[in-house]
Amino acid sequence: MTTCFEDMPANDQNLTFCNINNHLEGRIPQKEFPQGLKNSDDSFNNFAYMLSDQCPWHIVLRADGRETVYDGPLPKQMHDCFQDFQSMTPIVRLNNRIGQYKRFPGTAVQEAIVNSIIHFDASLMRPIVIDVDRNVVRVSSPGGVLPPEFWVDMTSTNPRNRKLSKLMVSMNLATLKGRGLEMIRGCYHKSGMVPHISRGTDFHISLPSIDGGNDIDSRYLMVLDYARDNRGARIADMSSDLMVSIYILKKLIADLEERDMIFTMGIGLNRRVYIVLPKTELISEKLSDIRSSAEASHVFCRQGHALRHSSISLLGSSEAIRPDIMQTPAAPVSMT
């Protein structure tokens, strides 16, 4: 059996645990304080290293052009990072919905951070990075899918860091019942937006802003941009990459197809989308037409912003679409 990284001897054996003891006091019963910090030879292991004041792994928060690097035991880093994130996340209003909401659902963000900690590959000695901008929160955790030799001894959720995950359960931050990603998706129920999860050498969870659907023009522009850059893209792939629900995406595509700005081939989720290349001024006119129709019926299709930030322009045209759109902004739509 392959030895878990948590059980390997720590590089630093002069460890102290003042911060983790203070952090856990009052949060979990004394009897549930972390066990198994030492191996049979009485040496501290890497699990102890993760909880120590000397912890070499870090969570990095990048937002508003600043980078904050957190120190100390990983559970405390997670807590401090999430508190800072919550304080910087603005309250927003959503079209056709009563009440105020955080731009990014706190439950989804916290669950994403917890998942990144219990699954990250500590042997890579790289930080967990959280990038925040106006449109998306992206949590990047070092390490991809676990190798098969670990699966037999792990729970159904396959946490890479078993001892750390049990501590998260004691802190009521995890359940290890395979419901984490389901909970994240549930935070976006009926919003028209969906989180995007990608696996490779690293594990990424991207969470769209919940007020993305307030911008009437960007919904159509992102579909046009994607269709231009990914000719013949499947609707299923477009929904995943743009973080827009299938239902909302089909409505956007139907509007654009009706105005001869795109065309589709195939059926169901395998239907493929192609962009038509009219003159730029026709695109402005057609989008203005769509906007007027939406305003007249007081209908907004809620959806997430695209991750793409490049200027949107047509192939073969030197004129950008976005400046034309910005010259004729949409009038506010009254709540019904």
C-alpha positions in Angstrom: 0.0 0.0 0.0 1.3 3.5 -0.9 2.0 5.7 2.2 -0.2 8.7 2.5 1.6 12.0 2.4 0.0 13.1 5.6 1.8 10.2 7.4 5.3 10.9 6.1 7.7 12.6 8.5 7.6 16.4 8.4 10.7 18.2 7.2 10.6 20.4 10.3 10.4 18.6 13.6 10.4 21.8 15.8 6.7 22.4 15.5 4.3 24.4 17.8 0.5 24.4 17.8 -0.6 27.6 19.6 -2.7 28.9 16.7 -4.6 25.8 15.9 -5.4 25.2 19.6 -6.7 28.7 19.9 -8.7 28.4 16.7 -10.3 25.1 17.6 -11.1 26.1 21.2 -14.9 26.5 21.4 -15.4 25.2 17.9 -15.1 21.5 18.6 -15.1 19.4 21.8 -11.7 18.9 23.4 -12.0 15.2 22.8 -12.2 15.8 19.0 -9.0 17.8 18.9 -6.6 16.4 16.2 -5.0 13.1 16.9 -2.3 11.2 15.0 0.1 14.1 14.8 3.1 11.7 15.4 4.3 8.5 13.8 5.3 5.3 15.7 8.9 6.7 16.0 7.5 9.8 17.8 8.3 12.1 14.9 5.8 14.7 13.7 4.2 13.8 10.4 3.0 16.1 7.6 -0.5 16.2 9.0 1.0 17.9 12.1 3.0 20.1 9.8 -0.3 21.3 8.1 -1.7 22.2 11.6 1.4 23.8 13.0 2.4 27.4 13.3 5.2 26.7 10.9 2.9 25.3 8.2 4.7 25.8 4.8 1.5 25.6 2.7 -0.5 28.8 2.0 -3.8 30.0 0.8 -3.5 33.0 -1.6 -6.3 35.4 -2.2 -6.0 37.7 -5.3 -8.6 40.4 -5.6 -8.8 44.1 -6.5 -5.2 44.0 -7.8 -3.9 42.9 -4.4 -2.5 39.5 -3.3 -2.9 38.3 0.3 -0.9 35.3 1.5 -2.2 33.6 4.6 0.0 31.9 7.2 -0.4 29.4 10.0 -2.4 26.2 10.3 -4.5 25.5 7.2 -7.9 25.5 9.0 -7.2 29.0 10.3 -6.0 30.2 6.9 -9.2 29.0 5.4 -11.3 30.8 8.1 -9.3 34.1 7.8 -9.4 34.0 3.9 -13.2 33.4 3.9 -13.8 36.2 6.4 -11.8 38.6 4.2 -13.6 37.4 1.1 -17.1 38.0 2.7 -16.1 41.5 3.8 -15.1 42.5 0.2 -18.1 40.9 -1.6 -20.7 43.5 -2.3 -24.5 43.2 -1.9 -26.4 43.2 -5.2 -30.0 43.3 -6.4 -31.3 40.9 -9.0 -33.8 41.7 -11.8 -37.3 40.4 -11.0 -36.2 39.1 -7.6 -37.0 40.7 -4.2 -34.2 41.1 -1.6 -30.5 41.6 -1.5 -27.8 39.0 -2.3 -24.1 38.6 -2.0 -22.5 38.8 -5.5 -21.0 35.4 -4.9 -22.9 32.9 -2.7 -21.0 32.5 0.6 -22.0 28.8 1.0 -20.6 27.9 -2.4 -17.4 29.8 -1.9 -16.8 28.2 1.5 -17.5 24.7 0.2 -15.1 25.3 -2.7 -12.3 26.3 -0.4 -13.0 23.3 1.9 -12.9 21.0 -1.0 -9.6 22.5 -2.2 -8.0 21.9 1.2 -9.1 18.3 1.7 -8.2 17.3 -1.8 -5.0 19.3 -2.6 -1.7 17.5 -3.3 0.5 18.8 -0.5 3.6 17.0 -1.9 3.6 19.6 -4.8 4.4 22.3 -2.3 2.3 24.8 -4.1 -0.4 27.2 -2.7 -4.1 27.0 -3.0 -5.0 30.1 -5.1 -8.3 32.0 -5.1 -8.7 34.5 -7.9 -11.6 37.0 -7.6 -12.8 39.5 -10.2 -16.2 41.1 -11.0 -17.5 38.1 -12.9 -16.1 35.0 -11.3 -14.3 33.4 -8.3 -11.8 30.7 -9.3 -10.5 28.3 -6.7 -7.4 26.4 -7.9 -6.2 23.4 -5.9 -2.8 21.8 -6.7 -3.1 18.2 -7.9 -5.5 16.4 -10.1 -7.4 13.1 -9.7 -6.1 10.6 -7.2 -4.1 7.6 -8.4 -6.1 4.3 -8.3 -3.9 2.8 -5.6 -5.4 5.2 -3.1 -9.1 4.6 -3.9 -9.5 1.3 -1.9 -8.7 2.9 1.4 -10.5 6.1 0.9 -14.2 7.1 1.5 -16.5 7.4 -1.5 -15.5 11.0 -1.9 -11.8 10.1 -2.2 -10.3 12.8 -0.1 -6.5 13.0 -0.6 -5.9 14.3 2.9 -7.9 11.9 5.1 -6.9 13.2 8.5 -7.4 16.8 7.5 -10.8 15.9 6.0 -11.9 14.3 9.3 -11.0 17.5 11.2 -13.2 19.4 8.7 -16.0 17.1 9.6 -15.5 17.8 13.3 -15.7 21.5 12.5 -18.9 20.9 10.6 -17.3 22.2 7.4 -17.6 18.9 5.5 -19.7 15.7 5.5 -17.6 13.4 3.3 -20.9 12.1 1.8 -20.1 13.2 -1.8 -22.5 16.2 -1.6 -20.1 19.1 -1.8 -20.3 19.8 -5.5 -24.1 19.2 -5.3 -24.3 21.9 -2.6 -22.3 24.3 -4.7 -24.6 23.8 -7.7 -27.6 24.2 -5.5 -26.5 27.7 -4.5 -27.2 28.7 -8.1 -30.6 27.0 -8.4 -33.0 29.0 -10.7 -30.3 31.7 -11.2 -29.6 30.7 -14.8 -25.9 30.2 -13.9 -23.9 27.1 -13.2 -20.4 26.6 -11.6 -17.7 25.2 -13.8 -15.5 22.4 -12.6 -12.4 21.3 -14.5 -9.9 18.6 -13.7 -6.4 18.2 -15.1 -3.0 18.5 -13.4 -4.9 20.8 -11.0 -8.5 21.0 -9.8 -10.4 24.2 -10.5 -13.9 25.4 -9.4 -15.2 28.6 -11.0 -18.2 30.3 -9.4 -20.0 33.0 -11.5 -21.4 36.2 -10.1 -25.0 35.8 -9.2 -26.0 39.2 -10.7 -24.5 38.3 -14.1 -27.9 38.3 -15.8 -28.5 42.0 -15.1 -26.5 43.0 -18.2 -28.9 42.4 -21.1 -26.3 42.8 -23.9 -23.5 40.7 -22.4 -25.6 37.6 -22.6 -25.8 37.7 -26.3 -22.3 39.0 -26.8 -20.7 36.1 -24.9 -22.6 33.6 -27.0 -21.4 35.3 -30.2 -17.9 35.5 -28.9 -17.8 31.8 -28.0 -19.4 30.8 -31.3 -16.8 32.8 -33.2 -13.8 31.3 -31.3 -15.2 27.7 -31.1 -16.8 27.1 -34.5 -19.2 24.2 -34.3 -19.2 24.0 -30.5 -21.7 21.7 -28.8 -24.4 23.4 -26.7 -23.4 21.2 -23.8 -19.8 22.4 -23.9 -20.9 26.0 -24.4 -23.1 25.8 -21.3 -20.3 24.3 -19.2 -17.6 26.8 -20.4 -19.8 29.9 -20.2 -21.4 28.8 -16.8 -24.9 29.3 -18.2 -27.7 26.9 -17.7 -28.9 24.8 -20.7 -32.3 26.3 -20.4 -31.1 30.0 -20.6 -28.5 29.2 -23.2 -31.2 27.6 -25.5 -33.3 30.8 -25.2 -30.3 33.0 -26.1 -29.4 30.8 -29.1 -33.0 30.8 -30.3 -33.1 34.7 -30.2 -29.8 34.9 -32.1 -30.8 32.2 -34.6 -34.1 33.9 -35.3 -32.2 37.0 -36.3 -29.8 35.1 -38.5 -26.8 35.9 -36.3 -26.0 32.2 -35.7 -27.2 28.9 -37.0 -27.3 25.4 -35.5 -27.0 21.9 -36.8 -27.9 18.6 -35.0 -30.3 17.8 -32.2 -30.4 18.0 -28.4 -27.3 18.8 -26.4 -25.2 17.7 -29.3 -26.5 20.5 -31.5 -23.6 22.6 -32.8 -23.5 26.4 -33.0 -22.0 28.4 -35.9 -21.8 32.1 -36.2 -23.0 34.0 -39.3 -20.8 36.9 -40.4 -22.9 40.0 -41.2 -21.6 43.5 -41.2 -20.9 45.0 -37.8 -23.6 47.6 -38.0 -26.2 44.9 -38.6 -25.1 43.1 -35.4 -25.7 46.3 -33.4 -29.1 46.7 -35.0 -30.1 43.1 -34.4 -28.9 43.2 -30.7 -30.8 46.4 -30.2 -33.9 44.7 -31.7 -33.4 41.8 -29.2 -33.0 44.3 -26.3 -36.2 46.2 -27.3 -38.2 42.9 -27.4 -37.0 41.9 -23.9 -37.8 45.4 -22.5 -41.3 45.3 -24.0 -42.2 42.0 -22.3 -40.2 42.8 -19.1 -38.4 39.5 -19.4 -34.9 38.9 -18.3 -33.1 35.6 -18.8 -30.7 35.3 -15.9 -27.3 33.9 -16.7 -23.6 34.2 -15.8 -20.9 36.3 -17.3 -18.3 34.6 -19.6 -14.8 34.1 -18.3 -13.5 35.6 -21.5 -12.5 39.3 -21.2 -11.2 39.8 -24.8 -12.7 42.5 -27.0 -15.5 40.9 -29.1 -15.1 41.4 -32.8 -16.1 39.7 -36.0 -13.8 37.5 -38.0 -12.6 39.5 -41.0 -13.8 42.9 -39.5 -11.7 45.5 -37.9 -14.6 47.0 -36.0 -15.4 45.8 -32.5 -18.9 45.0 -31.5 -18.7 46.2 -27.9 -18.2 49.9 -28.6 -21.3 49.9 -30.9 -23.3 48.3 -28.1 -22.1 50.7 -25.5 -23.3 53.6 -27.5 -26.9 52.5 -27.0 -27.2 51.1 -23.5 -30.3 49.3 -22.4 -32.9 51.2 -20.5 -33.6 49.9 -17.0 -36.4 47.3 -16.8 -39.1 47.7 -14.2 -39.7 45.0 -11.7 -42.9 43.0 -12.0 
